[in-house]
Amino acid sequence: MGCPRERLEEKKTRAQAILKALKAAYPGARTELRHGSPFQLLVATVLSAQATDKSVNQATPSLFARFPTPKALAEVSPEEVEPYIRRIGLYRTKARNLVALARRLVEEHGGEVPRDKEALMRLPGVGWKTATVVLGVLGVPGIAVDTHVARLARRLCLSEARRPEGIGQDLEALFPKEDWVFVHHALVLHGRYVCTARKPNCPACPLAPHCPSRGKA
């Protein structure tokens, strides 16, 4: 599927129409990962890599009850964490990363989640997407790019970049900064429930009037 030739101002105008439709369809869009603190949000986001939010939300209540703080998690071995997240993909690797992450938070950040992207990305198991998601929920603007956002950015012809960082930069250039976090969460929800990977529901899509891929994806 090719995208139409479009001047930047034309694309920005279309992006504003997309934003208006997203706000009507997903008012108050936010992460579906359940958490009660920045630390729990960070843990849940690390666990969500290559896993569904549903599977993470099934595992985290007992995990957080046993390890509610970085200190509690830092004091155990990965093997003690594994039973709590066994149903999540790559659980052994994630258990190792979570314990190492908690120890780094305690040793280097006073048990607090840093509000700096570079500092977050130095933590085990935390990449650009996870750092951007966590900071967005904590009030630091940014458009994180997961598989849903990447797919919709391509189908909506808002970005032709291949790397998540490039897609995020393209999207941030099109939408107002104060809407960046909303755009991420709304696109995730739209990709999860309407513009799905295998069978997008174009007839029910509120973005269809502004989508060059409607009926073609």
C-alpha positions as CSV (number, residue, x, y, z in Angstrom):
1,M,0.0,0.0,0.0
2,G,1.4,3.4,-1.1
3,C,0.8,6.6,0.7
4,P,-0.4,9.7,-1.3
5,R,2.0,12.5,-1.9
6,E,1.1,15.1,0.7
7,R,2.6,18.4,1.8
8,L,3.5,18.7,5.5
9,E,0.8,21.2,6.1
10,E,-1.8,18.9,4.5
11,K,-0.6,16.1,6.7
12,K,-0.8,18.2,9.8
13,T,-4.4,19.2,8.9
14,R,-5.3,15.6,8.5
15,A,-3.6,14.7,11.8
16,Q,-5.7,17.3,13.5
17,A,-8.8,15.7,12.1
18,I,-7.5,12.3,13.3
19,L,-6.9,13.8,16.7
20,K,-10.4,15.2,16.9
21,A,-11.9,11.8,16.0
22,L,-9.7,10.0,18.5
23,K,-10.8,12.4,21.3
24,A,-14.4,11.7,20.4
25,A,-13.9,7.9,20.3
26,Y,-11.5,7.5,23.3
27,P,-12.1,10.4,25.8
28,G,-9.7,10.0,28.7
29,A,-7.7,7.3,27.0
30,R,-5.0,5.9,29.4
31,T,-3.0,2.7,29.9
32,E,-4.8,-0.5,30.6
33,L,-2.0,-1.7,32.8
34,R,-3.1,-1.7,36.4
35,H,-0.7,-0.1,38.8
36,G,-0.7,1.8,42.1
37,S,2.6,3.6,41.9
38,P,5.3,4.7,39.5
39,F,7.3,1.6,40.5
40,Q,4.4,-0.7,39.8
41,L,3.8,1.0,36.4
42,L,7.4,0.5,35.5
43,V,7.3,-3.2,36.4
44,A,4.0,-3.8,34.6
45,T,5.4,-2.1,31.5
46,V,8.5,-4.2,31.5
47,L,6.3,-7.3,31.8
48,S,4.1,-6.2,28.9
49,A,6.9,-6.5,26.3
50,Q,5.8,-9.3,23.9
51,A,2.9,-10.0,26.2
52,T,-0.7,-8.8,26.4
53,D,-1.9,-6.3,29.0
54,K,-4.5,-8.8,30.0
55,S,-1.9,-11.4,31.0
56,V,0.1,-8.8,32.8
57,N,-2.9,-7.6,34.8
58,Q,-3.7,-11.2,35.8
59,A,-0.2,-11.6,37.2
60,T,0.5,-8.3,38.9
61,P,-1.9,-8.3,41.8
62,S,-0.1,-11.2,43.5
63,L,3.3,-10.0,42.4
64,F,2.7,-6.5,43.8
65,A,1.2,-7.9,47.0
66,R,4.4,-9.8,47.6
67,F,6.8,-7.2,46.2
68,P,5.2,-3.8,46.7
69,T,8.4,-1.7,46.6
70,P,11.8,-1.7,44.9
71,K,13.4,-2.6,48.2
72,A,11.2,-5.7,48.6
73,L,11.9,-6.9,45.1
74,A,15.6,-6.1,45.4
75,E,16.1,-8.4,48.3
76,V,15.0,-11.6,46.5
77,S,16.4,-13.8,43.8
78,P,14.9,-14.0,40.3
79,E,13.8,-17.6,41.1
80,E,11.6,-16.3,43.8
81,V,9.9,-13.9,41.3
82,E,9.4,-16.5,38.5
83,P,6.3,-18.2,40.0
84,Y,4.4,-14.9,40.0
85,I,4.9,-14.2,36.3
86,R,5.2,-17.7,34.9
87,R,2.3,-17.3,32.5
88,I,3.9,-14.2,30.9
89,G,6.2,-14.7,27.9
90,L,10.0,-14.7,28.6
91,Y,9.2,-14.8,32.3
92,R,12.7,-16.0,33.3
93,T,14.4,-13.2,31.5
94,K,11.9,-10.7,32.9
95,A,12.3,-12.0,36.4
96,R,16.1,-11.4,36.2
97,N,15.6,-7.9,34.8
98,L,13.0,-7.0,37.4
99,V,15.3,-7.9,40.3
100,A,18.3,-6.2,38.7
101,L,16.1,-3.1,38.0
102,A,14.8,-3.0,41.6
103,R,18.4,-3.2,42.9
104,R,19.5,-0.4,40.6
105,L,16.6,1.8,41.8
106,V,17.5,1.2,45.4
107,E,21.3,1.7,44.9
108,E,21.3,4.6,42.5
109,H,17.9,6.4,42.7
110,G,16.9,6.1,46.4
111,G,14.1,3.6,45.5
112,E,12.4,6.1,43.2
113,V,11.6,5.8,39.5
114,P,13.7,8.5,37.7
115,R,11.9,11.0,35.6
116,D,14.7,11.2,33.1
117,K,14.5,9.1,29.9
118,E,18.2,8.3,29.7
119,A,18.4,7.2,33.3
120,L,15.3,5.0,32.8
121,M,16.9,3.4,29.7
122,R,19.9,2.4,31.7
123,L,17.8,0.2,33.9
124,P,17.7,-3.5,33.0
125,G,14.8,-4.5,30.7
126,V,13.9,-0.8,29.9
127,G,14.2,0.4,26.3
128,W,13.1,3.5,24.6
129,K,9.4,2.4,24.3
130,T,9.1,1.4,28.0
131,A,10.8,4.6,29.1
132,T,8.5,6.7,27.0
133,V,5.4,4.9,28.1
134,V,6.3,5.3,31.8
135,L,7.3,8.9,31.6
136,G,4.1,9.7,29.6
137,V,1.9,8.3,32.4
138,L,4.0,10.3,34.9
139,G,3.4,13.5,33.0
140,V,6.4,13.8,30.7
141,P,5.2,14.3,27.1
142,G,6.1,11.7,24.5
143,I,4.6,9.4,21.9
144,A,5.7,5.8,22.7
145,V,5.5,3.4,19.7
146,D,4.5,-0.2,20.2
147,T,3.2,-2.6,17.5
148,H,-0.3,-1.0,17.5
149,V,1.0,2.6,17.1
150,A,3.5,1.6,14.5
151,R,0.8,-0.2,12.5
152,L,-1.6,2.7,12.6
153,A,1.1,5.3,11.8
154,R,1.8,3.3,8.6
155,R,-1.9,2.7,7.7
156,L,-2.8,6.4,8.4
157,C,0.3,7.4,6.3
158,L,1.5,9.6,9.2
159,S,5.0,8.0,9.1
160,E,7.0,5.8,6.8
161,A,9.9,5.4,9.3
162,R,10.8,1.8,10.3
163,R,12.3,2.3,13.8
164,P,10.0,3.1,16.7
165,E,12.1,6.2,17.6
166,G,11.7,7.5,14.1
167,I,7.9,6.9,14.0
168,G,7.6,8.6,17.4
169,Q,9.5,11.7,16.1
170,D,7.2,11.8,13.0
171,L,4.1,11.6,15.1
172,E,5.3,14.2,17.6
173,A,5.9,16.6,14.7
174,L,2.3,16.3,13.6
175,F,0.4,16.5,17.0
176,P,0.4,19.2,19.7
177,K,2.8,18.4,22.5
178,E,0.0,18.6,25.1
179,D,-1.7,15.7,23.2
180,W,1.3,13.4,22.8
181,V,0.5,11.1,25.7
182,F,-3.2,10.9,24.7
183,V,-2.3,10.1,21.1
184,H,-0.2,7.2,22.2
185,H,-2.9,5.7,24.5
186,A,-5.7,6.3,22.0
187,L,-3.8,4.7,19.1
188,V,-3.0,1.7,21.2
189,L,-6.7,1.3,22.1
190,H,-7.8,1.8,18.5
191,G,-5.2,-0.7,17.2
192,R,-6.2,-3.2,19.8
193,Y,-10.0,-3.1,19.3
194,V,-10.7,-1.6,15.8
195,C,-7.7,-1.4,13.4
196,T,-6.4,-4.8,14.3
197,A,-3.5,-6.4,12.5
198,R,-5.3,-9.1,10.6
199,K,-8.8,-7.8,10.1
200,P,-9.2,-4.1,10.5
201,N,-12.8,-3.1,11.0
202,C,-12.9,-0.2,8.5
203,P,-16.7,0.1,8.3
204,A,-16.8,0.9,12.1
205,C,-13.6,3.0,12.2
206,P,-14.1,6.7,13.2
207,L,-10.7,7.5,11.5
208,A,-11.8,6.1,8.1
209,P,-12.6,9.5,6.5
210,H,-9.0,10.5,7.2
211,C,-7.3,7.2,6.4
212,P,-5.7,6.6,3.0
213,S,-5.7,2.8,3.7
214,R,-9.4,2.4,4.4
215,G,-10.6,-0.7,2.8
216,K,-7.1,-1.7,1.6
217,A,-5.3,-2.8,4.7
